Amino acid sequence: MTTPVAKLALEDGTVFTGRAFGAPGEKLGEVVFNTSMTGYQEVLTDPSYTGQIVTMTYPLIGNYGTTADDRESDAVRVEGFVVREFTRIPSNFRSSRGLDGYLEAAGVTGIEGIDTRALVRRLRVRGAMNGVLSSVDLDDASLVAKARKFPGMEGRDLVSEVVPARAFEWTQGFGRFAEHVLPARPPQKHVVALDYGMKWNILRCLTQVGCRVTVVPGTATADQVLAHKPDGVFLSNGPGDPAAVGYAIETVKGLIGKKPVFGICLGHQLLGLALGAKTFKLKFGHRGANQPVLNQTTGRVEITTQNHGFSVDPATLPRAVEPTHVNLNDQTLEGMRHKKLPVFSVQYHPEAAAGPHDSSYLFEEFRNLLG
């Protein structure tokens, strides 16, 4: 059989030609890269990647297949997937399906056989770019024109595309492969988690440290959240530009000072905006499982998992808010807390699925704030 051709075209006119896998089709998105060596299924199902075509820098992807246990949501969320080489025959006792079949069933197109190093170097120099991945239209000029017409990420509310339809209870903790990360505690406190596109492992962590978790759509108002009578409120990760999600910012404003609040990733950015700070778009973002972050309170360096393209500007933080964590690669803000109120957040992912567990203590800190 002849392997079908696929092309990835960038808005700057660059076109990469490779081999298609997964489902045939064509998708537009912001082209970004992730530096993780493992965890590709978690990447594929992370709602924060909505609107993006993801490139993996590690050259061999798919070698351990896919399994229902490693999902971070109920669907593949990336617009397209770019790898140097994918493995057609996975080797893993947990695997239920190969990567090719997994993407095909999800209707997502992948491309392999391109020089991902050259692609990543271009994105690092010029910044994340709009692009189109297609196994249908193979005309270079046509694809570049489509990429240039794509509106991009800034100013787009992507949260409304991934929020759950209704509130629900979450009760699942860790499985047997992760029980050592956080000791299990009985559910003694009630947390309402605002879901802007939340990774499931965050919910597992909250449950593991002793929280009964009610998940509500990220479109909920402050009154709707407080009607659940929570002991604390969690603000989740999610996709897109935080400044475009005005309804979520207003909700967070209505919760500050009324309940303990903990935010991660987009939740961190929304909290910053609600407190009066500003956000900005990073050149190519932080995506991977090896980002060094300095905890300014303890002086320890934490290796963290990250996935974000926007950041809170520390120069705009109000005096009542202090930075707690900083990225050692580019000095961007990675954490903050209110000096008087039980409110704190981090930009990175302490639930680390997949990735290091240096920052899992933050869930314990949140649990302790609940009394």
C-alpha positions in Angstrom: 0.0 0.0 0.0 1.1 3.5 -0.8 1.4 5.7 2.3 -0.7 8.8 1.9 1.0 12.2 1.8 0.3 15.0 4.3 1.6 18.6 4.4 2.0 21.1 7.2 2.1 24.7 6.0 2.9 27.7 8.2 1.8 31.3 7.8 5.4 32.4 7.0 5.3 30.3 3.8 7.2 27.3 5.1 5.8 23.9 4.0 6.8 20.5 5.4 5.9 17.3 3.5 5.5 14.0 5.2 3.4 10.9 5.6 -0.2 11.0 6.9 -1.4 8.8 9.7 -4.6 8.8 11.8 -7.7 10.1 10.0 -7.6 11.8 6.6 -8.6 15.5 6.7 -7.5 19.1 7.1 -7.3 21.3 10.2 -6.2 24.8 11.0 -4.6 25.8 14.3 -1.7 27.4 16.1 1.4 25.3 15.6 3.2 24.7 18.9 5.7 22.2 20.3 5.9 20.0 23.4 9.3 18.8 24.8 8.0 15.8 26.8 9.6 12.4 26.1 6.4 10.6 27.3 2.8 11.4 27.9 1.7 11.9 24.3 -1.8 10.5 25.1 -2.2 13.0 27.9 -1.1 15.7 25.5 -3.6 14.6 22.9 -6.5 14.6 25.3 -5.6 17.8 27.3 -8.4 20.4 26.5 -5.8 23.2 26.9 -4.6 22.2 23.4 -7.9 23.1 21.7 -7.2 25.1 18.6 -3.6 24.0 18.4 -1.5 21.6 16.1 1.0 20.0 18.5 4.5 19.0 17.5 6.4 16.5 19.8 10.2 17.2 19.9 11.0 13.6 21.1 11.6 11.8 17.8 9.8 8.4 18.5 6.2 8.6 19.5 3.6 5.9 19.9 5.9 3.1 21.2 3.7 2.3 24.2 0.3 2.7 22.4 -2.8 4.1 24.1 -5.0 3.2 27.0 -8.2 4.5 28.5 -6.5 5.0 31.9 -4.1 7.7 30.5 -6.8 10.0 29.1 -7.1 13.6 30.5 -10.6 14.2 29.0 -13.2 12.3 27.1 -11.9 13.2 23.6 -8.8 14.0 21.6 -8.5 17.8 21.8 -5.6 18.7 19.5 -6.4 19.9 16.0 -3.5 17.9 14.5 -0.4 15.9 15.6 3.1 16.2 14.3 5.9 13.7 15.0 9.2 12.7 13.5 8.3 9.0 13.6 5.4 7.1 15.0 5.5 3.5 16.1 3.0 1.2 14.3 3.6 -1.7 16.6 3.3 -0.6 20.3 4.8 -2.6 23.1 3.1 -2.2 26.5 0.9 -4.6 28.5 -1.5 -1.7 29.2 -2.0 -0.7 25.6 -5.4 -1.3 24.0 -4.9 0.5 20.7 -2.0 1.9 18.6 -1.6 5.6 18.1 -2.6 5.4 14.4 -5.9 3.8 15.2 -6.5 6.0 18.2 -6.2 9.2 16.1 -8.2 7.6 13.3 -11.1 6.8 15.6 -11.0 10.4 16.9 -11.0 11.9 13.5 -7.6 13.7 14.0 -4.9 13.9 11.3 -1.3 13.2 12.1 1.9 13.8 10.0 5.2 11.9 10.4 8.5 11.9 8.6 9.2 15.6 8.7 12.2 17.3 10.3 10.7 18.2 13.6 14.0 19.8 14.7 13.8 22.3 11.9 10.2 23.0 12.6 10.8 23.6 16.3 13.8 25.8 15.6 11.6 27.9 13.3 8.9 28.2 16.0 11.5 29.2 18.6 13.0 31.9 16.5 9.8 33.3 15.0 7.3 32.3 17.6 4.3 30.1 17.5 2.6 30.4 14.1 -0.7 29.7 12.5 -0.7 26.7 10.3 -2.7 24.1 8.4 -2.2 20.3 8.5 -3.8 18.5 5.5 -3.8 15.1 3.8 -6.5 16.4 1.4 -5.3 19.6 -0.1 -1.6 19.2 -1.1 -1.1 22.5 -3.0 1.5 24.5 -1.2 0.2 28.0 -2.2 -3.4 27.0 -1.2 -2.3 25.8 2.2 -0.2 28.8 3.0 -3.1 31.1 2.1 -5.4 29.2 4.4 -2.8 29.5 7.3 -2.6 33.2 6.8 -6.3 33.6 7.0 -6.6 31.8 10.3 -7.5 34.3 13.1 -5.0 32.8 15.7 -5.4 32.5 19.5 -5.4 36.0 20.8 -8.8 37.4 21.6 -10.5 33.9 21.1 -12.7 32.4 23.8 -12.0 28.7 23.5 -13.3 27.9 27.0 -16.9 27.8 25.8 -16.0 25.0 23.4 -14.7 22.6 26.1 -16.7 23.3 29.2 -19.0 20.4 30.5 -22.7 20.7 29.7 -23.7 20.5 33.4 -22.4 20.1 36.9 -21.3 16.6 38.1 -19.6 14.9 41.1 -16.1 13.4 40.8 -15.0 10.6 43.1 -12.1 8.9 41.4 -8.7 9.1 43.1 -5.4 7.6 42.0 -4.9 4.2 40.5 -2.3 1.7 41.8 0.4 3.3 39.6 0.4 6.7 41.4 -0.7 6.0 45.0 2.8 7.0 46.2 2.5 10.6 45.0 -0.2 11.7 47.4 -1.5 9.7 50.4 -5.2 9.0 50.2 -7.4 10.8 52.7 -11.2 10.4 53.3 -13.4 13.1 51.7 -13.9 15.6 54.5 -14.1 18.9 52.6 -16.2 20.1 49.7 -14.5 21.8 46.7 -16.3 23.2 43.7 -14.0 23.0 40.7 -14.7 25.5 37.9 -14.0 23.5 34.7 -12.5 25.7 31.9 -11.1 22.6 30.1 -9.8 20.6 33.1 -7.4 17.7 33.0 -8.8 14.7 34.9 -5.7 14.2 36.9 -6.3 17.5 38.7 -9.6 16.0 39.9 -7.9 12.8 41.0 -5.4 14.9 43.0 -8.1 16.9 44.8 -10.0 13.7 45.6 -6.8 12.0 46.8 -6.1 14.7 49.4 -9.5 14.4 51.0 -11.9 16.6 48.9 -15.4 15.8 47.8 -15.4 17.5 44.4 -18.3 19.0 42.5 -17.4 20.1 38.9 -19.3 23.0 37.4 -19.0 24.5 33.9 -16.5 27.4 33.7 -19.4 29.6 32.5 -21.0 29.4 36.0 -21.5 32.6 38.0 -20.2 33.3 41.5 -23.7 32.9 42.9 -24.1 29.5 41.2 -20.7 28.3 42.6 -21.5 29.5 46.2 -25.0 27.9 46.0 -23.1 24.5 46.3 -21.9 25.7 49.8 -18.2 24.7 49.1 -15.4 24.9 51.6 -13.1 26.1 48.7 -13.0 26.8 45.0 -10.6 25.5 42.4 -10.0 27.2 39.1 -8.8 24.8 36.3 -6.6 24.9 33.3 -8.1 25.5 29.8 -7.4 26.8 26.3 -7.1 30.2 24.6 -6.7 33.8 25.6 -7.6 34.4 29.3 -8.4 38.1 28.6 -11.1 36.9 26.2 -13.0 35.0 28.9 -14.7 38.0 30.5 -17.5 36.0 32.2 -15.0 33.8 34.0 -13.0 36.8 35.2 -16.2 38.3 36.7 -17.0 35.0 38.4 -13.6 34.8 40.0 -13.9 38.4 41.2 -17.1 37.4 43.0 -15.4 34.5 44.7 -12.2 36.2 46.0 -12.5 36.8 49.8 -15.5 34.6 50.2 -13.9 31.2 49.9 -10.3 29.8 49.7 -9.3 29.8 46.0 -6.6 27.7 44.2 -5.9 28.2 40.5 -3.8 26.3 37.9 -2.7 27.4 34.5 -5.6 29.3 32.9 -7.1 29.4 36.4 -4.0 31.2 37.5 -4.3 33.7 34.6 -8.0 34.4 35.3 -7.2 34.9 39.0 -4.5 37.4 38.0 -6.9 39.3 35.8 -9.6 39.3 38.5 -7.1 40.7 41.0 -6.2 43.6 38.6 -3.1 42.3 36.8 -2.7 41.9 33.0 -1.7 39.0 30.8 0.4 38.8 27.6 1.1 36.2 24.9 4.4 34.4 25.1 6.6 34.1 22.0 6.3 30.3 21.8 4.9 29.3 25.2 6.0 26.6 27.7 4.9 23.1 26.9 6.7 20.0 28.3 7.6 18.1 31.4 11.0 19.5 32.2 10.5 23.2 33.0 12.6 24.5 36.0 10.7 26.7 38.4 12.1 28.4 41.5 9.9 28.3 44.6 10.9 31.7 46.1 9.4 30.7 49.5 11.6 27.6 50.1 14.5 28.3 47.7 13.9 24.9 46.0 13.9 24.3 42.3 10.9 22.2 41.0 10.9 20.5 37.7 7.4 21.0 36.4 5.0 20.1 33.6 3.6 23.1 31.7 1.3 23.9 28.9 0.5 27.5 28.3 0.9 30.3 25.7 0.0 33.3 27.9 1.4 34.6 31.1 0.5 37.0 33.9 2.7 40.2 33.9 4.3 40.4 37.4 4.9 44.1 37.0 1.1 44.6 37.0 0.3 42.6 40.2 -1.4 44.7 42.9 0.5 45.3 46.1 -1.7 42.8 48.0 -0.4 40.0 45.7 3.1 38.6 45.8 5.0 36.3 43.4 5.8 32.9 44.8 7.3 31.0 41.8 9.4 32.1 38.8 10.5 30.3 35.6 14.2 29.9 35.6 14.4 29.8 31.8 12.8 33.2 31.1 11.9 34.6 34.5 8.2 34.7 33.8 5.7 34.4 36.7 4.9 30.9 37.7 3.0 31.4 41.0 1.4 34.0 43.2 -0.6 34.4 46.4 -2.6 37.1 48.2 -0.9 38.4 51.2 -4.1 38.5 53.4 -6.6 36.3 51.7 -6.5 32.4 51.3 -5.9 32.8 47.5 -3.0 31.3 45.5 -2.2 29.9 42.1 0.5 28.5 39.9 1.0 28.7 36.2 2.4 25.1 35.8 0.7 21.8 36.4 1.4 20.2 39.8 -0.8 17.2 38.9 1.9 16.3 36.4 0.2 13.8 34.1 2.6 12.9 32.7 5.6 14.4 34.4 7.5 14.9 37.6 5.8 15.1 41.0 7.9 17.8 42.6 4.9 20.1 43.0 2.1 17.8 44.2 2.4 19.4 47.7 0.3 22.3 46.4 -2.8 20.1 46.6 -2.0 19.5 50.3 -1.6 23.2 50.8 -5.0 23.9 49.3 -6.6 21.2 51.4 -5.0 22.7 54.6 -6.5 26.1 53.7 -10.0 24.6 53.8 -9.7 24.1 57.6 
